Amino acid sequence: MAEGQEDTERSEDPTQKRLDEALERGDVAKSQEVNTWFVIAAGALLLMAFSGPMANGLAITLRGLVEHSGSIRVDGRGFTSIVEKLGLEVVAAVAIPLLLLALAAIAGNMIQHRLVWSTEALKPKFSKISPMAGFGRLFSKQALANFVKGLIKLALIGTIMTALIYPERFRLDALVHIDPAAMLSITQSLSLQMMGAVVAALALIAAADYFFQYRQWFERQKMSVRELKDEFKQTNGNPEVKAKIRQIRQTRSRKRMMAAVPDASVVITNPTHFAVALKYERGMNAPICVAKGADLIARKIREVATDHNIPIVENPPLARALHATVEIDQEITPEHYQAVAEVIGYVMRLNRAVAGRR
């Protein structure tokens, strides 16, 4: 029962591999409120910076159109020409602001996640047309959050508008009696105040919504214990197989090491815990370790050495030092030259004495 729950319950934080796969699918943490805030904030800044030049450019064009309305031909090519000219004037006036708004929309996406190219969202899925899936999305936690978020936005923005406009209610009533040029200045100032307040309020909503969307996305990426184990196996290999391979390698290495013991010149022991087999021939820079081991392996080295009449010398300090410092098929370290030379010299004298008796 517990094992089945581990296989289905997503209680573990996602790995980096899981997050990367989600990014490749186009599944990213994204808040539409952040995009909206960037566009509205950019619109407010553009209104402050470009409203005057845009209005003047369009006013000049329209004033000329009105002043020369009597002489403008609106039949045939004349009408086409005036429409093209008017369209170019309007595009020239609003081109830069529209371009900056588009860049703001792109920045709103890129600040939330890096650029993603994925066709996963374009693939047909039955869940997109399934009535049951649609019903589930309609009453999901995300839908409820969007509904609550919409109510909060309406209430907050309505409160801000009321707080800004209500104190100006008498001033706004008097606008119908003043010059239109003065009216434009007042309405522009009030519009900028409202836009600034709205941008500030939407900034709070966008920040809260982004953290909510990120938390929802992170919860979707969580993994079960079984998924973690499967990913570990895919990434690092099956632990049981790796242990078996490591055991096979150790067995083969031990066999090769034991096969080299008969070629050793001497075996230095502890006498029971450690054994180090050294080989030395004339012309070598230093003796080479052909086998070493502790406990059971040390005993096996001594048995092989005994079977092949390899001299065994008991020297516990030297055996411990060599076992700790020298590796298989490597020369002994210089600090052990003298001690090993004395042992090998003793073995050579012993071999000469035996040969002389024969």
N, C-alpha and C positions, 0 to 999 in steps of 0.2 A: 504493500500500500504506500509506504513512504517512498519506495523507489519509483513507483509510478507517478507520484506527486512531483518528485525531483525532475522527471522527464518532461513534465508539462508546465510546471509553474516557473514563470520567468522572474526569478528573484535576484539574478546576478547582474552586476554592471557589465555593459558590453565591452568587448575588447576593441583595440584599435583596428583590427582587421574587420570586425563587424561594422564599425563606423565608416571605414573606407568603402566597404561594399554598399552601404546605404547611400553614400555620396555618389557612387558610380551609377546607381539606379535613379538618381535624382531625388531621393528621399532626404530632404534637408529640413532643418528647423527654420521656418519662415513665418513672419508675421506680416499680414497685409497692412496692418496699422502703421508699421514702420515705413512702408512704401508710401502710404497716404500722407504721413507726416512730412516726408522729404519733399513730395510734390507740393503740398500746401505751403511749407516753409519757403521753398524756392519761389512759389507764386507770390508770396508776400514780399520777399526781397525784390523780385522782378517788378512788382507793382510800385515799390518805393523807388527803384532805380530807373525803370524804363517807361513808367506811365506817362511822364511828361513828354519825352521825345516821341513815343508812339502816338499820343494824342495830337501833338503838333503836326506830325507827318500825315496822319489821316485827315486832320482838319484842313490842311493845305490842299490835299487832293480833293476832298469833298467840296471845299469852298470854290475851287476852280471849276468843278463839275456844275455847281449851282449857278455860278456867275455866267458861265458860257453855255448854259442849258439851251438857250434859244438857237445857238449856232451849231449845236452838235447834231450830226445826222445819225439817225437810229434805224436806217434802212440798209439792208444788204451788208456790205463790208464795213460801213461806218459803225454799225452797232457792234459787230464782232471786234473791231479795233478798240472801241471804248471799253468794252468788257475786259479785253486782254490787258489794256493799260491799267484799268482800275484793279484788276486781280494782281498784277505785278506790284503795284503800289502797296496793296494790303499785305502781300507776302513779304515784301521788303521790310515793312514796319514791324511785323510780328515774327520774322524768321529767327532772330537771335533769341528772343524770349522762349519760343517754342523749343528751340534746340537745347537751351539750358534746362527747361522742364524735362525733356527726355533724358538728359544726363542725370538729373536729380532722381528720376525714376530708376535708372540703372544703378546709381549709387545706393539707393535704398535696398536693392537686392544684394549688391556686392558687399555691403557692410555687414550683412547677416551671415553670408557664407561665400566661399570662393566660387569663381565661375564654374558652372557645371554644364557639360554637354551630354545629354542622355536622351535616348529615344524610348526609354521604358514607359514614359507617360503616354506615348502615342500608340502603344500596342493595344489592340482590342482586348477588353476584359469583360467577362460575363457579369461581374459584379457591378459594372457601370450601368447596365440596363436591367438588372434584376430588381423587380419591385420590392422584394424582401430586403435586399441590401440597401435600396434607396430609403425604405421605411426606417431601417436601422440607423442610417446616417441622419435622417430627419429628426430623430429623437435621441441622438447620441450626445455624449458629454460635450463634444466640440460644438454641436448645434446649440446646445443650451448655453455654452460659454459665449457664442456669437450673439445670441439673443440678449443675454445680460449685458454684454459689452455695448450693444446698440442702445439699450435703454440708458446705460450710464453716459454714453456720448451725448444722447439727446438731452438728458437732464443737465449735464455739465455745461454743454454749449448753450442751452437755453438759459441757464442761470447766468452765464457770462454775458450773453446778449442783453438780458434784462437789466443786469447790474450796470452795464455801460449806457444803454439807451434810456432807461427810466429817468436818470437825473437830467437828461437832455430833452425831455419830452416837450417842454415849453419852447425851447430853442428850435426844435424841429417844426413845431406848429408855425413859427414865425418865418420859416423859410419860403413860404408861398408869397410873402410880401416883399422879399428882398431881390436884389439883382441876381440873375443867373450865374454871373461870374463869381460872385461871393458865395453863392450856394455850392458851387463845385468845390471851392476850397474847404468849406465846412464838411461836406460829405466825404471828401477825400481824407481829411484828418480823422473823422469818426470811423471810416472804413479801415484805415490803417490800425487804429486802436483795437477795433474788434478782431482784425486778422491776427494781430500780435497776441491778443489774449487767447484766441482759438489755437494758435500754434503752440503756445505754452501749455494749454490744457491737453492738446493731443499728444504732446511730448510725453506727458505722464502716462496717458493711456497706451501709447506705443511701447514704452518701456515695460509696463506691466504685461501687456499682451505678448511681447517677445519672450519674456521669461516664462509665461504660461505655455506658449507654443514650444519653447525649447524643452520644457519639462515633459510635455506630452510626447514630443519626438524622442526624448531620451528614454521614456518609459516604453515606447514601441520597440526600441533597439535592445532592451534587456534580454538576457539569455537564460535558458534553463541550465541546470547542472549537466544534463546530457549533451546539450549543444556545446557547452564549454569543453567537455571531454572530447567530443567529435572534432572540434576545431583544433584542439591540442594534438590529436592524432594526425590530422591532415597537415598541420604545420611542422610538427616535430617528429612525426612517425609514431607508430604504436609502441608504447613503453615495453610491452611484453616481447615484441619482436626485437626491439633494440637491445633489451637485456639478453635475449637469446644470441643475437649476433655478437654482443660483447663477450659472452661466455665462450662462444666458438673461437673468437679471436684470441682470448686468453689461453684456451686449451692448445691451439696451434702454436702460439708463442712459447708456451711451456714445453711443448714437444721439441720445438727447434732448440730451445735452450738446453734441454736434457741431452739432445743429440750432440751438442757442442762440448759437454762436460768431458768425454773421453780425450779430447784434444787439449785439455787444460794442462798447465804445468804444475799447478798446486791448488788445493782447496783450503781456504782459511776459514776456520769455524769458531763458534762461540762458547762451548762446543756443541750445544744442542739447538739453540734458538736461531742462529744465523749461520749461513754458509755462503762464501763468495769464491767462485772458481776463476782463477787468473791464468792467462796464457802469455808466455814470453818466449820469444825466439831471438836469436842474434840478428841485429839490424833494426829491431824495433826501437822506437823512441822511448816507449814505456810499456809496461804490462797492460793487457787489455782484459776487461771483465767479460767473460763469455757466459756466465750464469751466476745468479744470486737468488736468495730466497730466505724466508723465515719459516720456522716451525716445520710443517709437513713438507714443504718444498725443500727446506734445508736438509731434512732427513733424506729425501729422495736424491738430492745432489750427492750426499755422502755415500749413499748406497751405490749409485752409478760410479762414483770415483773409486770406491772399494772394488767393484767388479772389474774395473779396468786398470787397477794398480796405480791410480793417481795419488800422489802423496797428500795426506791430510794433516794440516798443521793447526793446532789449537792456539789461538791468540785472540781472546775475547775483545780487548779494546780495539785492535786493528780490524777484526771482523765487523764490529758494530760501525766503526768509522767508514769502512769501505762500503758497507751496505747502505749507509745513509747518503753517501756523496757520489758514488760512481754508478752509471747506468750501463745497461747491457750494450756490448760492442763499443764501449768508450774506454779511453785510456784513463788510468788512475790519476788523481790530482797530484801536483808536485809536492804537497806537504806530506804525502804518504810514500814518496820515492824511497827514502832511506829505510823505513820499516819493511816495506815490501822487498827491497833489495836484499836485506838481511835474510828474510824468509826464503827467497828464491836461491840465494847463495847457499843457505843451509841445505835446500833440496838438491842442488847440483852437487854439493860435496857428498851428500848421502847417495846419490845415484852413481857417482864415480867409485865410492867405496864398495857398493854392491857389485858394480861391473868388475872391479879389481878382484873381489873374492871369486867371481865366476871364472 
